[in-house]
Amino acid sequence: MNHSSAEAEAETIEPLRYLSKGEVAAIETELLKEYRFGQQQLIELWGQACALAITKAYPLSSLAKKQPTVLVICGPDQNGSIGLVCARHLRIFEYEPTIYYPKRSSHSLHQDFTVQCEKMDIPFLSYLPTEVQLINDAYNIVIDAMLGPEADGTSIKEPYSCILVTLKQVRIPIASVDIPSGWDVEEPSQDGINPEVLISLTAPKKCAMGFSGKHFLAGRFLPYDIQKKYELNPPNYQGTDSLIEL
């Protein structure tokens, strides 16, 4: 291939698509109803991908503390369950996760993920220290799995508003699942947290266009027809990897 044809081919590569809140909901509905993915299946795929992203961003050998401690903060909805799965896989990968799950869901699916963590002897905090230095001293990383795309970023209720105040003050790295808690799906928020790592699930959301940190995408599982229908234009994943750093 000559230089001119290579340049022409490069020019035809379509940019990665960033999704609105409505598109996020439509794709998930289609996966569940048309493609017969199970909700538990999707949460497991996403949670494992999040754990893999953590191992790439923060390998065990790079952690500052002797113990590979990680604090996983889980919300009441789907993002919280993804956090539970992430914690379980991190335990398998020889990290030492601790979970803070202040408002446990009554949904049986979410309860199943909770039991799986308990059976692996992953500790659950009864409260989150308001003394920020205690968090800085005890953990290497905080994983923010609180408020996903389904949450209303303009009306954050307790205890999550107080948790966000605490997280804005921590000095250790924060990795957010899908969107940083406190951000609107459509645009970055000046009031939300500022994570070092963002792990986008399925496809990145519009708010991620303003994210300047380390950004991973876990969307390789998507059927080709959905990729084409929504013009997602995903990047080329390497080898058999299920996620990619953008």
C-alpha positions as CSV (number, residue, x, y, z in Angstrom):
1,M,0.0,0.0,0.0
2,N,1.4,3.4,-0.9
3,H,1.5,6.4,1.4
4,S,-1.4,8.2,-0.3
5,S,-3.8,5.2,0.0
6,A,-2.7,4.6,3.6
7,E,-3.5,8.2,4.4
8,A,-6.9,8.0,2.7
9,E,-7.7,4.9,4.7
10,A,-6.8,6.7,7.9
11,E,-9.0,9.6,7.0
12,T,-12.0,7.3,6.7
13,I,-11.8,5.9,10.2
14,E,-14.8,7.1,12.1
15,P,-14.4,8.5,15.6
16,L,-15.5,6.6,18.6
17,R,-19.1,7.4,19.5
18,Y,-20.0,8.9,22.9
19,L,-23.5,8.0,24.1
20,S,-26.3,10.1,25.5
21,K,-28.4,8.8,28.5
22,G,-31.2,7.7,26.2
23,E,-28.8,5.8,24.0
24,V,-27.3,4.0,27.0
25,A,-30.8,2.9,28.1
26,A,-31.8,1.8,24.6
27,I,-28.7,-0.3,24.1
28,E,-29.1,-2.1,27.4
29,T,-32.8,-2.7,26.7
30,E,-31.9,-4.2,23.4
31,L,-29.2,-6.4,24.8
32,L,-31.7,-7.7,27.4
33,K,-34.8,-8.1,25.3
34,E,-33.6,-8.7,21.7
35,Y,-30.3,-10.5,22.3
36,R,-31.4,-12.3,25.4
37,F,-28.4,-11.3,27.5
38,G,-29.2,-11.7,31.2
39,Q,-28.8,-8.8,33.6
40,Q,-26.6,-11.0,35.9
41,Q,-24.5,-11.9,32.8
42,L,-23.9,-8.2,31.9
43,I,-23.1,-7.2,35.4
44,E,-20.5,-10.1,35.6
45,L,-19.0,-9.1,32.3
46,W,-18.7,-5.4,33.3
47,G,-17.5,-6.2,36.9
48,Q,-14.7,-8.5,35.7
49,A,-13.7,-5.9,33.1
50,C,-13.4,-3.3,35.8
51,A,-11.2,-5.5,37.9
52,L,-9.0,-6.1,34.8
53,A,-8.7,-2.4,34.2
54,I,-7.6,-1.9,37.8
55,T,-4.9,-4.5,37.4
56,K,-3.6,-2.6,34.3
57,A,-3.8,0.9,35.8
58,Y,-2.5,-0.2,39.2
59,P,-0.5,-3.4,39.1
60,L,0.3,-5.1,42.4
61,S,3.9,-4.2,42.0
62,S,3.2,-0.5,41.7
63,L,1.1,-0.1,44.9
64,A,2.6,2.3,47.5
65,K,1.5,0.3,50.5
66,K,2.8,-3.1,51.6
67,Q,-0.8,-4.5,51.6
68,P,-2.6,-4.3,48.3
69,T,-5.7,-2.7,49.8
70,V,-8.6,-1.3,47.7
71,L,-11.8,0.4,48.9
72,V,-14.8,-0.3,46.8
73,I,-17.8,2.0,47.4
74,C,-21.0,0.6,46.0
75,G,-24.3,2.4,45.2
76,P,-27.8,0.9,45.5
77,D,-28.4,0.2,41.9
78,Q,-26.6,-1.6,39.0
79,N,-23.3,0.3,39.3
80,G,-23.1,-1.0,42.9
81,S,-23.5,-4.6,41.8
82,I,-20.8,-4.0,39.2
83,G,-18.6,-2.8,42.1
84,L,-19.3,-6.0,44.0
85,V,-18.3,-8.2,41.1
86,C,-15.2,-6.0,40.6
87,A,-14.3,-6.6,44.3
88,R,-14.7,-10.3,44.0
89,H,-12.4,-10.5,40.9
90,L,-9.9,-8.2,42.5
91,R,-9.7,-10.7,45.4
92,I,-9.1,-13.5,42.9
93,F,-6.3,-11.3,41.5
94,E,-4.7,-11.1,45.0
95,Y,-5.7,-7.6,45.9
96,E,-7.3,-7.0,49.3
97,P,-10.7,-5.2,48.6
98,T,-12.9,-3.8,51.3
99,I,-16.5,-2.9,50.4
100,Y,-18.6,0.0,51.6
101,Y,-22.2,-0.7,50.6
102,P,-24.3,1.7,52.7
103,K,-27.8,1.1,51.1
104,R,-28.1,-2.5,50.1
105,S,-30.6,-3.3,47.4
106,S,-33.5,-5.7,48.2
107,H,-33.2,-7.1,44.6
108,S,-32.4,-10.8,44.7
109,L,-29.8,-10.4,42.0
110,H,-27.9,-7.7,44.0
111,Q,-28.2,-9.8,47.1
112,D,-26.6,-12.8,45.2
113,F,-23.5,-10.7,44.4
114,T,-23.3,-9.5,48.0
115,V,-23.3,-13.1,49.3
116,Q,-20.6,-14.1,46.8
117,C,-18.4,-11.4,48.3
118,E,-19.2,-12.4,51.8
119,K,-18.4,-16.1,51.0
120,M,-15.0,-14.9,49.8
121,D,-14.4,-13.2,53.2
122,I,-14.3,-9.8,51.7
123,P,-14.9,-7.3,54.6
124,F,-17.8,-4.8,54.5
125,L,-17.4,-1.5,56.3
126,S,-20.3,-0.5,58.6
127,Y,-19.5,3.2,58.0
128,L,-17.1,5.3,55.9
129,P,-14.6,7.3,58.0
130,T,-15.2,11.0,57.7
131,E,-11.5,11.5,58.7
132,V,-10.0,11.6,55.2
133,Q,-6.5,10.7,56.5
134,L,-7.8,7.3,57.7
135,I,-8.8,6.4,54.1
136,N,-5.5,7.7,52.7
137,D,-3.6,5.6,55.2
138,A,-5.6,2.4,54.9
139,Y,-6.0,2.0,51.1
140,N,-4.1,2.3,47.9
141,I,-7.1,3.1,45.6
142,V,-10.8,3.9,45.9
143,I,-13.1,2.4,43.3
144,D,-16.2,4.6,42.8
145,A,-19.1,2.3,41.9
146,M,-21.8,4.5,43.4
147,L,-23.9,6.4,40.9
148,G,-24.1,5.1,37.3
149,P,-25.8,6.5,34.2
150,E,-29.2,5.8,35.6
151,A,-28.7,8.2,38.5
152,D,-29.8,11.8,38.6
153,G,-26.6,13.8,39.0
154,T,-28.5,17.0,39.9
155,S,-30.3,15.4,42.9
156,I,-27.9,13.2,44.9
157,K,-29.4,12.0,48.1
158,E,-27.8,10.8,51.3
159,P,-25.6,9.1,52.1
160,Y,-24.0,9.6,48.7
161,S,-23.8,13.4,48.8
162,C,-21.7,13.1,52.0
163,I,-19.6,10.3,50.5
164,L,-18.8,12.6,47.5
165,V,-17.7,15.4,49.9
166,T,-15.3,12.9,51.5
167,L,-14.0,11.5,48.2
168,K,-13.2,15.0,46.9
169,Q,-10.7,15.3,49.8
170,V,-8.9,12.0,49.5
171,R,-5.3,12.0,48.1
172,I,-5.2,8.4,46.9
173,P,-6.3,7.6,43.4
174,I,-9.9,7.2,42.5
175,A,-11.2,4.9,39.7
176,S,-14.8,5.4,38.6
177,V,-17.0,2.8,37.1
178,D,-18.8,4.0,33.8
179,I,-19.2,7.6,34.9
180,P,-17.7,9.5,37.8
181,S,-20.3,9.8,40.6
182,G,-21.8,13.3,40.7
183,W,-21.4,13.8,36.9
184,D,-24.3,14.1,34.5
185,V,-24.2,11.5,31.7
186,E,-24.3,14.2,29.1
187,E,-21.5,16.5,30.3
188,P,-18.7,16.8,32.9
189,S,-19.6,18.2,36.3
190,Q,-17.7,20.7,38.2
191,D,-19.3,19.5,41.4
192,G,-18.5,15.8,41.1
193,I,-15.3,13.9,41.9
194,N,-12.2,14.0,39.7
195,P,-11.0,10.4,39.3
196,E,-7.6,9.4,38.0
197,V,-9.1,6.5,36.1
198,L,-12.4,6.0,34.2
199,I,-13.7,2.6,33.1
200,S,-16.4,3.1,30.5
201,L,-18.7,0.1,30.0
202,T,-20.3,-0.8,26.6
203,A,-19.3,2.6,25.1
204,P,-18.1,5.9,26.6
205,K,-20.7,8.4,27.7
206,K,-20.8,12.0,26.5
207,C,-19.5,13.3,29.8
208,A,-16.3,11.3,29.2
209,M,-15.4,13.6,26.3
210,G,-14.1,16.0,28.9
211,F,-12.2,13.4,30.9
212,S,-8.4,13.9,30.9
213,G,-7.2,10.9,33.0
214,K,-6.5,7.3,32.1
215,H,-9.6,6.0,30.3
216,F,-10.4,2.3,29.6
217,L,-13.3,0.9,27.5
218,A,-14.9,-2.5,28.1
219,G,-17.2,-3.1,25.2
220,R,-15.8,-5.9,23.1
221,F,-18.7,-8.2,24.0
222,L,-21.2,-6.1,22.1
223,P,-22.8,-7.9,19.1
224,Y,-21.7,-6.4,15.8
225,D,-25.2,-5.5,14.7
226,I,-25.6,-3.2,17.8
227,Q,-22.2,-1.6,17.1
228,K,-23.3,-0.9,13.6
229,K,-26.9,0.3,14.4
230,Y,-25.6,2.8,17.0
231,E,-22.5,3.7,14.9
232,L,-20.3,3.1,18.0
233,N,-17.1,2.8,15.9
234,P,-15.2,0.9,18.6
235,P,-11.4,0.8,18.6
236,N,-9.5,-2.3,17.7
237,Y,-9.0,-4.5,20.8
238,Q,-5.6,-6.2,21.1
239,G,-5.4,-10.0,20.9
240,T,-8.1,-11.5,23.2
241,D,-8.3,-8.5,25.5
242,S,-11.8,-7.6,26.7
243,L,-10.9,-3.9,27.3
244,I,-8.7,-1.3,25.9
245,E,-7.1,1.9,27.1
246,L,-8.3,4.8,25.0
